[in-house]
Amino acid sequence: MENIKEIIRECLSYEDEREWFEFKENFFIIEQIGEYISSLSNSAAILGRKFAYLIWGVNDKTHEIVGTIIDYDKSINNEPIKHYLARNLNPSVSFEFVETIMDNKRVVVLIIPAAKIIPTSFNDVRYIRIGSSKESLKKYPEREARLFSILTFGLPTINNTASEYQELTFNQLITYYSTKGITLNANNFKTNLHLLTSDGKYNIMAQLLSDNSHVPIRIAIFEGKTKASKLYSVKEFGYKCLLYSLYEVLNYGEILNIPQADEKERIMERNEISLFDFDVYREAVINAFLHNEWTNLNEPMITVYSDRIEILSRGTLSPLQTLEGFYKGHSIPINDKLSELFLQLHISEKTGRGIPKIISVYGKEAIEVTDNNVIVTIPLNRTQENITKMGNKVGNKVGNKKMNNSQIKVLAEIRNNPNITKQQLMLVCELGKTSIDNIIATLKKLGYIERVGSNKTGYWKVIE
């Protein structure tokens, strides 16, 4: 039996009720309790959890422990409540009432096993949780079909789910392994790396590791703090072996993280400040790739705003993962075979340092866990105004002529990093060499920038 207080603390750690637990204070209408058992049991099965919980003594709005006076040992029409509930549940569910004292208040927990073989019904009606509400399962045919599929075949994974693409090649995967000093045996690597379903078809994991994953991996860069602001660029890293997509996304992070010059209180040497902690970026990106819910082939999202980077992975924590354990780094992978491959290639470690590393640098608030996503937010440590503010500051004009967007962008990048090279400007601004040369010549001619020192060892000076 799980520690009941740990169960309660785990549920309290979420901002809202989930589909596998419900808070009540003293509500105890027996018919509805039966419906809750059905809905929570079926939802636990869909989510891959062993148990669901109905908890009395907690305010469902504030999550404050208020205590409860319910009596689950009483009778209804001379029949014990437990017997009445058991008699009207089909199939039989071994539910259990447990109580404890927390904050000097009585808390009661109804522990409900997940449905097995067939959905759990009460009075011949099957229920399901939709958010924090219980509904008839028949009203949601897609969930009903998913529940029956899970009860019959188990939870879908990237290993037991066949890919719709069966003409796959793996030249990039073989090459990647060879760069790590590992030679894949052409006769058995597909089996050894778990790239086949039980009936011999290529699975989702095989698709992800193939030469064309058919999955986009993008980094979107916005001028402002929301997606309503101007979109600068969308970098595409997908449609190839996932390992190479990951490698390129990590490399692009280093381009984004060009050191900035801090001119404040400068006497002799210029201090250089990174835009963000690259180790945190690396851990967050690897976690997003590794723990993403790939079965629906929805990719992680990386979005760069003027003040932050957001790294989003689809899905939520493993059903066996507690929120407390997650924050402590007790990793339970969503994609266990992909995790084994990452370990073999030394992309990730088994130490579980990723989440604690993120928290140590940016705090627990940098990680948001929802029912559908895990989002890591990395604040940007800019030493100067962002591009929009900078454009306003110079009045968007050079002399009597308005600056165009490319000129504003180049000047902003030089302002943020006086050591930036022309090649780096080409990458960041997505402009060709001729365009960069022309813009720099114009900015120098009009007195906005000057070069201090040689082209190789010098730096740009922005003239206010």
C-alpha positions in Angstrom: 0.0 0.0 0.0 1.3 3.4 -0.9 1.9 5.9 1.8 -1.5 7.7 2.1 0.1 11.0 3.2 2.5 11.0 0.2 -0.5 10.4 -2.1 -2.3 13.4 -0.6 0.8 15.6 -0.8 1.3 14.6 -4.4 -2.3 15.6 -5.3 -2.0 18.8 -3.4 1.2 19.7 -5.4 -0.8 20.3 -8.6 -2.5 23.6 -9.2 -5.7 22.0 -10.4 -7.5 18.7 -10.0 -6.4 16.1 -12.6 -8.4 13.3 -14.3 -7.1 10.8 -11.8 -8.0 12.5 -8.5 -10.9 14.6 -7.1 -11.1 16.7 -3.9 -14.2 17.0 -1.8 -14.9 18.4 1.7 -18.1 16.6 3.1 -19.9 15.8 -0.1 -21.2 12.2 0.1 -24.2 11.3 -2.1 -23.8 7.6 -2.5 -25.0 7.4 -6.1 -22.5 10.0 -7.2 -19.7 8.3 -5.3 -20.4 5.2 -7.4 -20.2 7.4 -10.6 -16.9 8.9 -9.4 -15.5 5.4 -8.9 -16.4 4.5 -12.4 -15.0 7.7 -14.0 -11.8 7.8 -12.0 -11.1 4.0 -12.6 -11.5 4.4 -16.3 -9.5 7.6 -16.5 -6.7 6.0 -14.5 -6.6 3.3 -17.2 -6.4 5.8 -20.0 -3.6 7.6 -18.3 -1.6 4.5 -17.4 -1.9 5.0 -13.7 -2.5 2.1 -11.3 -4.8 4.0 -9.0 -7.1 7.0 -8.9 -8.2 8.8 -5.7 -11.2 10.5 -4.3 -10.1 12.7 -1.4 -12.3 14.2 1.3 -11.2 17.0 3.6 -9.6 19.3 1.0 -11.1 22.4 -0.5 -11.2 21.9 -4.3 -10.6 25.6 -5.0 -7.9 26.5 -2.5 -6.4 23.1 -1.9 -6.5 23.9 1.8 -6.8 20.9 4.1 -10.1 21.6 6.0 -10.9 18.2 7.4 -14.0 16.1 6.8 -16.9 14.5 8.8 -18.0 11.9 6.2 -19.0 8.4 7.5 -18.2 5.8 4.9 -19.2 2.9 7.3 -22.8 3.9 7.5 -25.6 2.0 5.7 -28.2 2.9 3.1 -31.5 1.0 3.3 -29.9 -1.3 5.8 -27.1 -2.2 3.4 -23.5 -1.1 4.2 -22.3 1.6 1.8 -19.3 -0.4 0.8 -21.4 -3.4 -0.1 -23.9 -1.2 -2.0 -21.1 0.3 -4.1 -19.4 -3.0 -4.8 -22.7 -4.6 -5.8 -23.4 -1.9 -8.4 -19.9 -1.8 -9.9 -19.1 -4.0 -12.9 -16.6 -5.6 -13.1 -15.7 -5.9 -9.5 -13.4 -3.1 -8.3 -11.3 -3.5 -5.1 -11.7 0.0 -3.9 -10.6 0.9 -0.3 -11.3 3.7 2.1 -8.3 5.0 4.1 -8.1 7.9 6.5 -5.3 9.8 8.1 -4.6 13.1 10.1 -2.9 16.0 8.3 -2.5 19.5 9.8 -4.5 18.1 12.8 -7.5 17.5 10.5 -9.1 14.2 9.3 -8.7 13.4 5.7 -10.3 10.4 4.0 -9.0 8.8 0.7 -10.9 6.4 -1.5 -8.3 4.4 -3.4 -9.7 3.2 -6.7 -7.8 0.7 -9.0 -7.6 1.4 -12.7 -10.0 -0.4 -15.0 -8.7 -3.8 -16.4 -10.0 -5.8 -19.3 -13.2 -3.8 -19.7 -14.3 -0.3 -18.5 -15.7 0.1 -15.0 -19.4 0.9 -14.9 -21.8 1.9 -12.1 -25.5 0.9 -12.4 -24.6 -0.2 -15.9 -23.4 3.2 -17.0 -19.7 3.8 -17.8 -18.3 7.2 -16.8 -15.1 9.1 -17.7 -13.3 12.2 -16.4 -13.2 15.2 -18.7 -11.0 17.6 -16.9 -12.4 17.7 -13.3 -15.9 16.7 -14.4 -17.4 13.2 -14.7 -19.4 12.4 -17.8 -21.0 9.4 -19.5 -18.4 7.6 -21.6 -20.9 7.2 -24.4 -20.8 11.0 -25.0 -17.1 10.7 -25.9 -16.7 7.9 -28.6 -13.1 8.8 -29.2 -12.2 8.3 -25.6 -14.3 5.2 -25.4 -12.4 3.7 -28.4 -9.1 4.7 -26.8 -10.0 3.2 -23.5 -11.0 -0.1 -25.1 -7.8 -0.1 -27.1 -5.7 0.5 -24.0 -7.5 -2.2 -22.1 -7.0 -4.7 -24.9 -3.5 -3.8 -26.2 -2.0 -1.6 -23.5 -0.9 2.0 -23.6 0.5 3.0 -27.0 4.3 3.6 -27.0 6.8 4.5 -29.7 7.8 0.8 -29.7 4.4 -1.0 -30.0 2.8 1.5 -32.4 3.5 0.9 -36.1 4.6 3.8 -38.3 2.5 4.7 -41.3 5.8 4.8 -43.2 7.3 1.4 -43.9 9.8 2.3 -46.6 12.5 3.6 -44.1 16.3 3.9 -44.5 18.8 4.4 -41.7 22.0 5.7 -43.2 22.1 8.7 -40.9 21.6 6.5 -37.8 24.4 4.2 -38.9 26.7 7.2 -39.5 25.8 8.7 -36.2 26.7 5.5 -34.3 30.0 5.3 -36.2 31.0 8.8 -35.0 30.6 7.4 -31.5 32.9 4.4 -32.4 30.0 1.9 -32.6 29.4 -0.2 -35.6 25.8 -1.3 -36.1 25.3 -4.8 -37.5 23.1 -4.5 -40.6 21.5 -7.9 -39.8 20.2 -7.2 -36.3 20.4 -3.5 -35.4 16.7 -3.0 -36.0 15.9 -5.7 -33.5 18.6 -4.6 -31.0 17.5 -1.0 -31.1 13.8 -2.0 -30.8 12.8 -0.5 -34.1 10.2 -3.2 -34.9 6.7 -4.0 -33.6 5.9 -7.5 -32.5 4.6 -8.3 -36.0 7.8 -7.0 -37.7 6.6 -3.6 -38.8 8.7 -0.4 -38.4 7.5 1.4 -35.3 7.4 5.1 -34.4 10.8 4.9 -32.9 12.1 3.6 -36.2 10.4 6.5 -38.0 12.0 9.0 -35.7 15.5 7.6 -36.2 15.2 7.1 -40.0 16.7 9.3 -42.7 13.3 11.1 -43.0 11.4 11.2 -39.7 8.5 13.1 -41.4 8.5 15.3 -38.2 9.3 19.0 -38.3 11.6 20.4 -35.5 11.6 24.2 -35.5 12.9 27.1 -33.6 10.7 30.2 -33.9 12.1 33.6 -33.1 9.8 36.5 -32.3 10.7 40.2 -32.0 8.6 40.8 -28.8 7.4 38.9 -25.8 4.4 37.1 -27.4 3.5 35.3 -30.6 1.4 38.3 -31.5 4.7 40.2 -32.1 6.6 40.1 -35.4 8.1 36.8 -36.3 11.7 37.1 -37.2 12.5 33.6 -38.5 11.6 29.9 -38.2 14.7 27.6 -38.3 13.9 24.1 -39.6 15.9 21.2 -38.1 13.5 18.3 -38.7 12.7 15.7 -41.4 15.9 13.8 -40.7 17.2 11.3 -38.1 16.1 12.6 -34.7 19.7 12.4 -33.4 20.9 14.8 -36.0 17.9 17.1 -35.4 18.8 17.2 -31.7 22.5 17.9 -32.5 21.6 20.8 -34.8 19.2 22.3 -32.2 21.9 22.2 -29.6 24.4 23.8 -31.9 22.0 26.5 -32.8 21.6 27.3 -29.1 25.3 28.1 -29.1 24.7 30.6 -32.0 21.8 32.2 -30.1 24.0 32.4 -27.0 26.7 34.7 -28.4 28.4 36.5 -25.5 27.4 40.1 -25.0 29.7 42.9 -24.0 28.8 44.6 -20.8 30.1 48.2 -21.0 28.9 49.2 -17.6 31.6 50.6 -15.4 34.2 49.5 -17.9 37.7 50.7 -17.3 40.0 48.4 -19.3 38.6 45.0 -20.2 35.1 44.4 -21.4 33.1 41.9 -19.4 31.3 39.3 -21.5 27.9 38.0 -20.4 26.1 35.0 -21.9 22.5 35.6 -23.0 21.5 32.4 -21.1 22.9 29.4 -19.3 23.8 27.0 -22.1 24.0 23.9 -19.8 20.3 24.6 -18.8 19.4 25.0 -22.5 21.1 21.7 -23.3 19.4 19.8 -20.5 16.0 21.2 -21.3 16.3 20.4 -25.0 17.5 16.9 -24.4 14.7 16.3 -21.9 12.1 17.7 -24.4 13.3 15.3 -27.1 13.6 12.3 -24.8 10.3 12.7 -22.9 8.1 14.0 -25.7 5.0 12.0 -26.3 6.0 11.0 -29.8 3.1 8.5 -30.4 1.0 11.3 -31.8 4.0 12.6 -33.8 3.6 16.0 -32.3 7.1 17.5 -32.0 8.6 19.6 -29.2 8.4 23.4 -29.7 11.2 25.8 -29.1 10.3 29.5 -29.1 12.6 32.5 -28.7 11.1 35.7 -27.5 12.8 39.0 -26.7 13.0 38.1 -23.0 13.0 34.3 -22.8 13.3 30.9 -24.5 10.4 28.5 -24.0 11.1 24.8 -24.6 7.9 22.7 -24.7 7.5 18.9 -24.8 4.2 17.3 -25.5 2.5 15.1 -23.0 3.1 15.1 -19.3 5.0 13.1 -16.7 5.1 9.3 -16.7 2.2 7.8 -14.8 4.7 6.3 -12.4 6.4 9.7 -11.8 5.4 11.9 -8.9 5.8 15.6 -9.2 8.1 15.7 -6.2 10.3 13.0 -7.7 10.4 14.8 -11.0 11.7 18.0 -9.4 14.3 16.0 -7.4 15.6 14.4 -10.6 14.2 10.9 -10.1 13.6 10.4 -13.8 11.1 7.8 -15.1 11.2 8.0 -18.9 8.2 8.2 -21.1 10.1 6.5 -23.9 12.2 3.9 -22.1 13.9 2.4 -25.2 14.7 5.8 -26.6 16.2 6.6 -23.2 18.4 3.5 -23.4 19.6 4.7 -26.8 20.4 8.2 -25.5 22.4 6.6 -22.6 24.3 4.3 -25.0 25.3 7.3 -27.1 26.2 9.4 -24.0 23.6 12.0 -25.0 22.0 11.9 -21.6 23.0 10.5 -18.2 21.3 8.3 -15.7 22.1 10.7 -12.9 18.9 12.7 -13.3 20.8 15.9 -13.1 18.8 17.8 -15.8 15.8 19.0 -13.8 17.8 19.8 -10.7 20.3 21.7 -12.9 17.5 23.9 -14.4 16.0 24.5 -10.9 19.4 25.4 -9.4 20.0 28.1 -12.1 16.5 29.5 -12.7 14.3 28.2 -9.9 11.4 25.8 -9.7 9.2 28.4 -11.4 11.1 27.9 -14.6 9.3 24.5 -15.1 5.6 24.3 -15.7 3.9 20.8 -15.7 0.4 20.7 -17.2 -1.9 17.9 -18.3 -0.7 18.2 -21.9 2.8 19.8 -21.8 6.0 20.3 -19.9 7.4 23.8 -20.5 10.9 25.1 -19.4 11.3 28.8 -19.6 14.8 30.3 -19.8 15.0 34.0 -19.2 17.4 36.0 -21.4 20.0 38.1 -19.7 20.1 41.0 -22.2 22.5 43.8 -21.4 20.9 46.2 -23.9 17.3 47.1 -25.0 15.6 44.6 -27.3 15.4 45.3 -31.0 12.0 46.9 -30.9 13.0 49.4 -28.1 16.3 50.0 -29.9 14.4 50.8 -33.1 12.3 53.3 -31.2 15.3 54.8 -29.5 17.0 55.7 -32.8 13.6 56.8 -34.2 13.9 54.2 -36.9 15.7 56.8 -38.9 19.2 57.4 -40.4 19.4 61.1 -41.0 16.1 61.9 -42.7 15.7 58.4 -44.0 13.8 55.6 -42.2 15.8 52.5 -41.4 14.5 49.3 -42.9 14.0 46.2 -40.8 17.3 44.6 -41.8 19.3 47.6 -40.8 17.5 47.9 -37.5 18.1 44.2 -36.8 21.8 44.3 -37.7 22.4 47.4 -35.6 20.6 45.8 -32.7 22.7 42.7 -32.9 25.9 44.8 -33.0 24.6 46.8 -30.0 24.0 43.5 -28.1 27.3 42.0 -29.0 30.1 44.4 -30.2 32.3 41.3 -30.9 29.9 39.8 -33.4 31.4 38.8 -36.8 29.9 39.3 -40.2 29.4 35.5 -40.5 27.5 35.4 -37.2 25.4 38.4 -38.4 24.5 36.4 -41.5 23.3 33.5 -39.4 21.4 35.5 -36.8 19.8 38.0 -39.3 19.3 35.5 -42.1 21.0 37.7 -44.6 23.5 37.1 -47.3 27.1 38.3 -47.3 26.5 41.1 -49.7 23.5 42.4 -47.7 25.5 42.4 -44.5 28.4 44.2 -46.2 26.1 46.8 -47.6 24.2 47.4 -44.3 27.5 47.7 -42.4 28.9 50.1 -44.9 25.7 52.2 -44.7 25.7 52.3 -40.9 29.4 53.3 -40.8 28.9 56.0 -43.5 26.0 57.5 -41.5 27.9 57.4 -38.3 26.1 54.8 -36.3 29.0 52.4 -35.9 32.7 52.3 -36.2 35.3 49.6 -36.2 37.8 49.7 -33.3 40.9 47.7 -34.0 41.5 45.1 -36.8 38.8 43.1 -38.5 40.1 40.0 -36.8 40.7 41.1 -33.2 38.7 44.4 -33.0 35.1 45.1 -32.0 32.2 47.3 -33.1 31.5 50.6 -31.4 27.9 51.9 -31.5 27.9 55.7 -31.6 25.0 57.1 -29.6 
